[in-house]
């Protein structure tokens, strides 16, 4: 009986996860994250 209970809880969790995923929208990347450092920036960081 314990196995069936855990299976139903897992099924409920998957259903809730699918519902939450439907509302997920990724945030746009910030400009600083897309910045490609120049070669001198690597040298200064070291």
Secondary structure, 3 states (H helix, E strand, C coil): CHHHHHHHHHHHHHHHHHHHHHCCCCCCCCCCCCCCCCHHHHHHHC
